[in-house]
Every structure is written in C-alpha cells, then in structure tokens.
Amino acid sequence: MEKASAHTYIQIHPADNVLVALTDLGSGTLINFNGSVFPLITPVAAKHKFSISDLAIGDEVFMYGVLVGKASEYIPRGAALTVDNLVHAAQDFKLGDRKTVWTAPDVSAFKERSFLGYHRADGSVGTANYWLVIPLVFCENRNISVLKEALTEKLGFSKPKKYELEVDSLVDLYKAGKSVEEILQADLKFSEKNPEGQKLFQNIDGIKFINHELGCGGTRMDSDALCGLLAGYITHPNVAGATVLSLGCQHAQASILQAEIQKRDPHFGKPLYILEQQALGTESKLLQEALKQTFAGLIQANKNERQPAPLSKLNIGLECGGSDGFSGISANPALGYLSDILVSLGGSVILAEFPELCGVEQEISDRCVDVPTAERFINLMRSYNALAEASGSGFYANPSPGNIKDGLITDAIKSAGAAKKGGTSPVAAVLDYPEKVSKPGLNLLCTPGSDVESTTAEVAAGANIVLFTTGLGTPTGNPVAPVVKISTNTALYQRMPDIIDINCGTIIDGEETIQQSAERILDYVILVASGVVQPKAVQLGQDDFIPWKRGVSL
C-alpha cells in the first residue's frame, strides 16, 4: 500500500470528521491522521472528502467546524463522500449574543498606500470613468444597439476585432471549393484587427451600453427593483453620467428612476439625460437627441482626471462562480484576509449570494453589530429560502453539476467555503436587493447565488472593484466595475490564462500562505484601481448584466 504524504490531504477545522484530498488518492492509500493509520477503501479525487471514522445512517458530517450533511447510508472510514451517501444538512439558527470582537490584521504595509481614482461630488472615488447608455424598458434595446454602433468605433472605444481574418480565411476556402472536411481541418491562425482611430476623450474609459429584458410585462416589484438597480449604476463612482432611453408607457417610469437616484444621492449632480420615445415621436428624433446629449455629457466627463485617494475609498465586491473543492481553502480565505485588511483601513466589502450562506447563518448573525442588523439578516435568509421552497426548490439545490463534480456535494459544504470570503470582521450592515452600501466595513447583500446576477447587484450597491474566485473557470465581467478573476488551483490558472488574473493555487501547492496571497491580491487591486492594469474581463469586453427577477411575469 502507498502511504500518502502529509501534503496530499488536509483537515480544515479541528472539529471536522472528514479530510479533503489535495491530490488524487488511490484506493488502498494509507492515511496517517492523529496517530491513527488507515487505508482508503475507495479512490478519492482531488478536492473531494473522505471520512476519518465509520458513519452510520443519520450521522452528522462536519467541515469548517459546521454541520454540512448527514450520512444517507453507512460510510466506512476511508470512503469518499458522494451524492449517493451524503445529503445536505445545516444547523438551525436563531438570534444569539453579539460576537463582534475580532483580531484585526497588521495593515502597516498598506496604511499609507493610495490609488489614483476619479473623485465624485458625493465623496466616493471611482476606479474607472464610464458613460452609461441604458434602457428603462426592453423595448428600447434596439435603439441602445443603434447608439452603440454609431458611437463606439467613431469615438475610439472599440475593442480589437478578433477573429475577423479567420472568417476571411474560411470564406476564401469555401470560394476555392474546399470540402467541409478540409475546412474543419484548416489551421486558422489567431490574429487581431485593431479598430481605426484613437480615443477622442482621453479621461473616459468607455461608453457602456446595457441591455436587459425587464421594465414592463412583469410585476411592479420587479420594475421598481430594476429602477433601483439602474439608479445604483447611475450613481456609481465609476460612472460619470448617463443617457437613459424610455418608451413612455412602461411600468419602470422615469419618475421612479429619479426617485431611486435621490434615495442614493440626495445631491445628485452628474449629467443625466432621460429621453422618452413616445413624447419625441420619430425614432430619428430620439436617436439624434441621444447622440447630441451623450456627446455633450462626454465633453463634461472628460474634464475629470485621476487623483490620489486612500484605500478606504475602495469598495470591494466579493464573488465566486464555478467553485470547486479548493475554493474554501485557498482563494476564498485569501479574499477573507484581504477583506479584513480593507475593513481595518476603513474601506468597504460586500458579501452576497445568500443561498451560499446556508449553514453558517448562526456565526454570521452573531457577528452583526447590533440586534436589528442580525434580525434583518435572519429574516432575509428565512424568507428567501421559504420562497425558493414554495417554488419547488430550496437552498439545498444550490450546487451546480460542476460544483458537485469538483467536490461541493451539498449546499452547506459550498456555503461554508463561500462564506470565507467575508473574513472575520463584524457585519456592519445587511442590505436587501438592490440597496446601496452606506457604511464602511463588511456589508451583507441579499442576492441569488447566480454569479452574474450577484455581481450585477454588488456593483449597483457601490462595489468599484469585484474580486471573483473560481475553481472551474468563468469569463464573467461587469460593464462598469473591473472584475478580477482568481483561480483556486494552479491547473486552472495554467489551462485558462486568457480569463484568469491571479492564481491562489499557490496555497494548495504549499508555496504561499493565505496572508501572502491576500497581500499579493491587494497589490494587484491597487494597480487595477489606478488604471495601470486591466483585468482579463475588461480586456475581453465581458460586460455581463443580469437583473434579479424576484417576481413572476403577468
């Protein structure tokens, strides 16, 4: 029998009764744990878990020190945990005592650091300077696309046109009479065709054109939430101003949008142009007016230049997607340490994805700064799960097939690892979608576990940079906030270098501590916030935007 080395498996918390395989372990591999030696009786793939004791049906399984499941059949010591022998289980939670004492990290290396950002009248600081063109209702999506086609390339904001020469090659092969088989075997060399012209407005990072499928035809709750979400983007520190197209008769009225803007910024003074098609008449009048007013707004926005700002002006969205069994022991804890650094410096961080907090509610609610904040968190968690169960599902159904394949076989396992992104600081505030951050410190934001919907909401809440961990790889980005992709394992970083910015697989490989990784990420964040470095999602023009539709269509 082969004996496993100490670095091929790990116990995450002293209370855990399972170990995590750091590499593929074969059946018969000898495990030496706490003075006891036993063989694996099944193969255990990297990222998956195996039991350190015999488990009878109904016995509880603990990871990260919390309940994450119960045995659905007898599991002998040394057997892998699977969806066939383990079911989701989570500890119940209630209002408890305040546990807000925490040990802040040493921040001396970052105390005097700053970034170069765009200062706004409300005191916030942007890490970018964008102009927004958005519809109040899906009926205006085509007009948004027409404006994008008219403005982007002429003003020098086009991305390199990739793959066009490859299409030319395919056309040439077809015209030359090549067969389908020959075309499929052709070697199309990648190249880039750069757009013509340079940026007209040097202090503007781009014009962002957002489409969505809401605004009318659904519930009033959804249209009102859409207005709040769009108001979050318009008042966002990375946004200089906005052009809004309205049809006129939709549920999402301009007056509702303006009221939501005032809620978020009572002294709002950015250039904002709201154009109503039914009032203006022809499409030509609407688009000509939109072009003129947008151009005038760009002239004003271009006057703003990057100036030094303290790190306390950073508001970091914490996100994960395509998670794996290493997420909770590498990239997510690294973000947790970074979160604690930023909170200690007076900055803000946002932890969202409430279905992925299932099982750790007690610990998180106890960390809330006061009873009303804890009660709001508890009520949002209970009501959200109840709505999901009423629709025939629940938080237990959160893990995706990819999550399960890579070791996250119950929602509680996934949640316990996902929550590590929030660090250890007290919870300063609990926000419901689509509210905006108004307090420094750790903010909880009620969003779905869906990474695009959650990222969309975090940015509306004020995140001026999003840190996104992934174990499987995802190209997700955002229109106005840079999204930094962080891999949980080195294999992913090497396999998908076109979408991953930072590798935290160094922690799994034993090359770096969580603290060292966190500080390296923060160094990178400062470069991104200053406009010195563009994350891969920005380079690719990955502008994902999906509002959360809580209600149903009527």
Beta strands, then each sheet from edge to edge (+ up, - down):
strand 1: 9-10
strand 2: 18-21
strand 3: 30-33
strand 4: 36-39
strand 5: 49-51
strand 6: 60-63
strand 7: 66-71
strand 8: 86-87
strand 9: 114-119
strand 10: 125-126
strand 11: 130-135
strand 12: 161-162
strand 13: 192-193
strand 14: 206-209
strand 15: 239-246
strand 16: 272-276
strand 17: 307-310
strand 18: 315-320
strand 19: 348-351
strand 20: 427-431
strand 21: 441-445
strand 22: 465-470
strand 23: 483-487
strand 24: 502-503
sheet 1: 1+ 2- 5+
sheet 2: 3+ 4-
sheet 3: 6+ 7- 8+
sheet 4: 10+ 9- 17+
sheet 5: 14+ 11+ 15+ 16+
sheet 6: 12+ 13-
sheet 7: 20+ 21+ 19+ 18+ 22+ 23+ 24+
end
